[in-house]
């Protein structure tokens, strides 16, 4: 007779034990567990469904072409810093927005997220310490907080607030400086075309933040994944628009995060870049990245095609992206305000996101995370003859600190404008119906 033994496994690390999925993935993970037939409109993650730039598409479909490095099916490592052509493509794109790339250094990375990790390793204090944290403006792109946790670096923040009219407040200079004096951060982060809020940070504000970085001897990081996706009449804003002539001493401390994912509609390509005007930062960042050997070789080749597109051609592409997104954001906001009087929806200023806040219309005790789980696990609305649900992201995952006296994230959610226009037009109806269902059933 066989004897069965209970097998035990070693304990997980503390980090793994407490790890939960990112806020931008949790709804999809829960939805995939459903057994009933329900279509989903997934606006929880910025997974763009538009085609890539034609020059990139041509290379993608001709990987064995006469100029391809992959003829015969051989895929070798590239240099750690990236292919020379791909580096030129990133700098060429910055220049197409009207900014000088003289004395800039770029390294290619596996997506913008890897560039974020390298940046934090380069500007923050030792792992596990409170020294030299990263200073952010909450709410902030969720990956900053999650990557900081992964590598043991600390984040401190100042908060902005969503007003009743859909605009966001920005903390004033004195408030930011108070946090700087209290925590002595190693760097300040700005996301001019903001994820998750959709707020646009103009060049004047970027210069104000840059002046604080110089005054308090900090690095300045600008996440420019959505550069050129903005909906005002202002010129594009960038860290590369701040020079010693506008803010004395800023040069040599500037860093930007670049990505193929959003403006170029190539999320799955996993190509990004870390650009800086500090030769020492660049040298050490590349040295750190030698552990990864090199970025995605095929993705680099596809993205490198943009190095050969004229500035005029790139500017036309930027304009097309803005003209695609602007009416989508405006229409969804208008319909949400009409269907759910009292809801707050952020004004479309930049990027491809809206924040919705139900604080004025939800019953006491509303928690966006529970509502999102309801939508993913059981909620459904009949749309075009099909049961359909909506996936959105809880804003709780976009606040780097949970220390606010008023938990803003409890009633806030982020919508990403990544589904087709026809499907995005259904979002207000589905959201409003699911919200009513949930509130009706909630004690």
N, C-alpha and C positions, 0 to 999 in steps of 0.2 A: 504494500500500500504506500502511495506517495505521501510524503509529508510536505505540506505547503508552508512556506515561510513568508512573513510580511517583509517586503524589501523596503528599506529606508534609503533616502538619498541625503547627501550632505546639505547643510543649511545654505540658503541663498545669501548673497551679500546683503548688507543693509540697504544699499542703493537699489538693488533689484527688488527686494522685499516690498519697498514702498513705491515702486514705479507703477504708474497708471498711464494709459494711453494719452497722447496729446489731445488737447481740446478740439483740434481740427480733424481728428480721426475717430473720436469716440462714438459719434452718432453713426457713422458708417459701419463700425465694428458691431454695434448693437443691431443695426438694421439687417446685417448679413445673417443673423441668427434666426430671423423670422421664418416661419413655416408657411404662412399664407401668401397668396399671390398679390403682392403690392408693389407697384412701381415707385421709385424714389426720384425726387428731384434733389440732387445733392449740391447744396450751396454752403456746406460746412467747410469745405477746403477749396483753396484757390487753384483748382485743377482746370486750367483753361482748355476749352474745347475748340478754339480757333486754330486754323492751320499756321504753320511757321512761315517765315519770310520765304518768298520764291527762291532766292539764292540758296537758302539752307535746304529747301525741299529738293532742289535739283541734285545737290550732293547726297542727300539722304537716299535718293532713288538710284544713285550711280556710284555706289561705294567701290565698284571695281572698274571705274573709268580710268582713262589714260593718265590722269594726274593724281589719282588716288594713291595714298601710301599703303592701301590694303589689297593691292593686286595679288591674286593667287591665294587670298585668304589669310595672309600673315598679319597679325595684330601685335606689334611690339610696344614696349613701354615707350612713352615720350620722355623728354627731360622732365624733371620734377616741376620746374617753373611753368611748364606748358609749351606747346608748339609756338614757334615764333609768329606764325600767321594768326593764331588765336589771340595771342597777346596784342598784336596789332589791331585785331578786330575790336577788342574792348576799348582800346585807346581811341580808335577811329570813331567809335560810337559816342564817346564823351566829347570829342572834338565836334561832332555833328550837331551837338546841342549848343555849341558856341563857346566852349570852355577850352582854355589852353591845356595841352597835355605835355608841355615841355617839362622835363625833369620829373616825370611821373614814372613809377615802376609798377608793373602789373604781374601778378602770378595767377595762373588759372587753377581753379579748385573744383572739386566734385560738388557743384551746386553752391548757391549762396550760403546755405547752412554751414558748409565746411569753412567758408570764408569767415563766417561769424565766429566759429570755434577758434580759428587761428587768431583772429583779432583779439578775442578775450584772453587767449594765452599770452598775447604780446603786450597787453596794456594793464592787466589786473595783477594784484598781489599774489603771493604763493597760494597753492591749493589748500583749502581748509581754513584759511585765515580770513579776517575781516579787513585786511590791508588792501588799499587801492581798489575799491569796488568799481563796478561800472554804474554810472549814473544814467537813468533812463526817465522818460516822461511817460507815466502810466496813463492809459493802458498802452501796452507795447506788444509787438509781435511775439507770440508765445514761445518761439524757438530760442529767444534770448534767455529767458528764464530757465528753460529746460536744459539748454546747453551749459549754462552757468552751473546748474546743479550737477550735471554729468562730470564736469571738470573741476568742481569744488571751488568755483569763484563766486563772489558775492555781488548782488545787485542792490542798489538803493534807488529811490525814486522820488519824484515830485508828481503830483496828480493833476490831470485836466478833468473837466467835468462837462457832461453833455447837457446843454441848456434846453429849455422847453421848445425853443424855435429850431432845434436841430443843429445849432452851431456848438463848437467846443471852446471852452475857455482854455487859455494857456497860462501856466504859472508865470508870475512876473519875475523879473530879474532878481529882486531881493529874496524871494522865496527860494529860487534855485541856488543863489549864493549861500543862503543859510544852510542848505543841505550839503553844499560843497565844504563849507567850513566845519560842519559837524562830522563828516565822514571821510574827507580827503580822498575823493575818487581818483582813479587812474585815468579815466576817460569819460567823456560825455557822449551819449548817442542821440542822434536826431534821425527821424525817418521823414524826409520832406514830403513825400507822397505816401501818406501814412497807412500802414497796415497795423491795427484793424480799423481805425476810425474813419479813414477817408479824408482826413484833414490835410490841407495844403499849408506847408510852412514856407512863407515867402523868404526872399533873399535877405531882407532887412533883419528878420528874426534869426536867420542862420548866422548873420554877422554878429548879432548880439550874443548868441551862444558861443561863437568863436572867440569873442573878446573875453568871455569868462574863462575859456580854456587857456588862453594865453596868460591871463592874470593869475590863474591858480595852477599853472604848469601841468595841464592835462592834455592828453591826446583828444582829438575830436574824430568821432566815427559817424559817417553818414551812410545810412542804408538806402541805396538809390536803385533798388530793384524795379521801381515803377517810374523812374525818371521819364519825363515827357508825357505821362498819363495824368493830365490835370485839366480842369474844366473852367478855368478863369481866363481872363484876357492878359494875365501877367506872363512875363517871360519865365522859362523854366528856372527853377532854383536848384542850387547844387553847392556842395562843399567846395567844388572846384571853381566856383564863382567868388570865393573868398581868398584874397591874396594879401601879401604884405602891404600893398597899396591901400587896401580897405581896412584891414585889421593887422597892424604891425605885429610881427612875431608868429603869425599863424602858420607860415610855411615851415615844413619840416615836422609838423605834428598832425597832418591831415591823412585820413584813411577813408576809403569808400568801399562798400559792399556792392558788387555787381552780380547780375544774374541773367541767364538766358530764359528763365522760366516765364516771366510775365510779359514784358513788352514784346518779347520775341515768341511767345506762345509755345515754349519748348520745356514744359515742366519736367517731363520724363527724361530729357537729355542729361540732366544733372550736371550742368556746366555753370560755373560762376567764376568770379575773380575777386581778388583782394588788391586794391590799387592804393598806393601811398606815394607821398613825396619825400619819405624818409628812406635813404639808401640803407641805413642800418636796420630799420624795421623790416624792410624787404628782404635783406640778406638772411636775417635770423628766421623770418617766417618761412622762407624757402627751405632753410636748414631743418626747421621743425617738420615741414611737409615731406621731407625725404623718407620719413617713416611710412608714408602712404605710397611711396615710389613715384606715382604720377597720377594726374587726373585722367578721366575717361578719354581714351584716345579717339574713339569713333565720334563721340560727342564734340570733341575739340575740332575735329576736321569739318564736321557739319557746320558748327557755329563760325568757324574761320572764314566761311564764304562771305561773311559780312564785311571783311576787310577790303573787299573789292567793289563794294557798292558805294556810289558817290554820296557825298553829304546830302545833296538834293534828293537822291533816292531814299536815303534814311529818313530825312525830314518828312517826305511824303508818307512813309510808313507810319511815323509817329502820328501824323495827322489822321490817318485812317483809323488807328487804334482809338484815338480820342473820339472821333465821330461815331465809332461803333458803340462805345461804352456810355457816352454822355446821355443819349435818349433812354437807354435801358435803366440807368440809375434814377433818372428823373421820373420815368413812368412808374416804376415800382414804388418809389417814395410817395408819389401822388396817390396811387391806388391804396396803399396801406393807410395813409392818413384819412382817406375817404371811407374805407371799410371798417376801420377801428378808430373812431373819433377819440382823441385823447392820447393815442400812441405817439411816441417821439421817435422820429427817424432822422438820422444825421443827414445834413445837406451834402449833396455830391460835389466835393471839391477836387478830389484826386484819387488815384488808385482805383480799385475795383470792388470796394466793400462799402456796406452800410452797417451802422449800428442801430438796432431797434431797442427801445426801452419801453416796457409796459408798466412802469411804476405808477402811472396815473390811472390805469384801467384794470390792473390785476387785483384780486382779493388779497388781504393780508396773508403773509407767509409764502407768497409765490417765490419759487426758486427755479431759475431758468434751466438749471441742469436736470431737474426732474421733468420739466416740460419737454426738454429735448429727448430725454429717454422715452417719454410717452410717445412722442412722434416716431421715434425709431423703432420701438418695440410693438406698438399696437395701434397708434393713431392712423386714420385713413380718411380720405375725402374722394368722392366720385368725381373724376375729371375726364371728359371725353370718353366716357364709357369704361374707364379703368379706375380701380382703387389706387390711390396715389398718396404718398406721404412726402413730407418736406424735412430735409436734414439741414440743420443750422448749427453754428458753433456757440457754445456758452462763453460769454465774455470773462467768466471766472478764470479761464486759462490764459487770459491776456493781461492780467494784473500781476505785476512782479511781486507785490507785497499784499498780504492779507491783513495789514494792520490798520486800515482805514476805519474810523469810527462808524461810518455809514457804508455798509458793503454794497458799493455801486453795482458790482457784477451780478447781484442776485436777480435783477430784473432786466439784464441786458443780454443781447445776442448779436452775433455777426452774421451777415448775409454776404456771400461771395457771388459776384455776377459772372458765373462761369458756364452756366448751361446755355443752350441755344436761346435766341430771342423768344421763340414761341413758348418754350418752357419757362423762361424767366417771367413772362407775362402772367403765368398761372400762380406765381409765388404769393402775391398779396391775398388772393382768394383762398389758397390752401392754408396759408399761415393764419388768416383770420378764422377760418372754420376749425382748424385744429386747436387754436387758442380757446375758442368758445367751448369746444368739446371738453378740453382739459379743465377749464374753470368750472364748467357745469358739474363735472364729476368729482371735483376736489372739495373736500369738507373744509 
